Amino acid sequence: MNPFTVGLIGIGVLIILLFLRMPVGLVMAAVGFAGFYYLTSLEGALGILRTVPFTTAASYDLSVLPLFLLMGSFAFYSGLSERLYNSAYKLIGGAPGGLAMATVIGCSGFAAVSGSTLATAATMGMIALPEMKKYNYDPALATGVVASGGSLGILIPPSSILIIYGIITEQSIGKLFMAGVFPGLILASLFMLCIAVRVRFNKKLGPPGIKTTFSQKIASLKDSWGVLVLFVVIMGGLYLGLFTPTEAAGVGAFGAFLFTAFTRRLTKKNLIAAVTETMRSTAMIFVIVIGAMIFGYFLAISRVPFQLASFVGDLQVPPTVILICILVVYLLLGCIMDTLAMVILTVPIFYPVIVKLGFDPIWFGVIMVLVSEMGVITPPVGMNVYVIHGVAKEVPLFTIFKGIVPFLCMMVLCIILVVMFPQIALYLPRLMGP
């Protein structure tokens, strides 16, 4: 068989094994090793198996991941999420639908320091759902807003998905972070607009919460200073060129550590838990990345991505149509695959196509993440939905899925806006220079 056919068979076998819920990293490594062995030799395949794990684990670029994960863990144990929600609650909680909008603000803020969609959904679910239940919020709206708001964790920087995308495509992680700022803020605003419009026509969906005075609203702002300082220092340092992404991650982790100590929550138990969770998450991600690197060597020698790019480039079809087809593939895969695994599997295949069509790689990274966000709240996988169901067991899964439909529409609208107006994503990165 020719290398291209072997490559296609390898991709097919990989997808089947992933559907069978086999471990992602191990499956990618096994298929990549077998394919490389078939196309070259056993000695060559063993050479990759010996060198890739070490070079990946020793990669300076990848060290940004555990540092940002550590920052998120410290942020969780410092109580930043509770402070954020309480601040937003006092500011707008007294308005109809105010608690749901405060949840979106809380999710956005916590996403800015955690970079994890599951952590954002789980944390805000435990904080916000009891309050919304207390004020008789519609269960579909309450659970839907937390599940959807949690998805902001993979778009608003620092985002682990954008980091992986940047490493695979050799794009600037700093520019990718900057590109995610405006789309993330726009999506959060669309979520809040959706809540406001729905509650205006049906006030029973989100009754007003407790009223607060103007002085109480101003005083509540002090609860959000920790997130603002971390976000401004990290993004400001990247924008001004003061930090590399890895240095920014280190500064962020140290800042979150100091904040945890300042709030007197840096107990021995919390410190051990934060470090342990970071190590566990880092190990999981690194196994997947190592497997993806081995599979990537197989794809490269099979020339599947390059032949696909050449084939697409020769088609007499507008580039936008091909882009839409790629995004539909991402949407479908996002419904049945873990986001990280999907990105690592598909980016090496689709990236050459995107470059061949003349699209900006930074812009495409943001679009890809926006579409991936939809995958974490759509059935049958919809991981955020199952996280929220674990927090609110009394709410049926169907009710939660029903609640996320309006927010899915807002995601589609945001994707359309970023596709039609690329400057939304590219304005800040281009200000950073070449």
Secondary structure, 3 states (H helix, E strand, C coil): CCHHHHHHHHHHHHHHHHHCCCCHHHHHHHHHHHHHHHHCCHHHHHHHHHHHHHHHHCCCHHHHHHHHHHHHHHHHHCCHHHHHHHHHHHHHCCCCCHHHHHHHHHHHHHHHHHCCHHHHHHHHHHHHHHHHHHCCCCHHHHHHHHHHHHHHHHCCCCCHHHHHHHHHHCCCHHHHHHHHHHHHHHHHHHHHHHHHHHHHHCHHHCCCCCCCCHHHHHHHHHHHHHHHHHHHHHHHHHHCCCCCHHHHHHHHHHHHHHHHHHCCCCCHHHHHHHHHHHHHHHHHHHHHHHHHHHHHHHHHHHCHHHHHHHHHHHCCCCHHHHHHHHHHHHHHHHHHCCHHHHHHHHHHHHHHHHHHHCCCHHHHHHHHHHHHHHHCCCCCCCHHHHHHHHHCCCCCHHHHHHHHHHHHHHHHHHHHHHHHCCHHHHHHHHHCCC
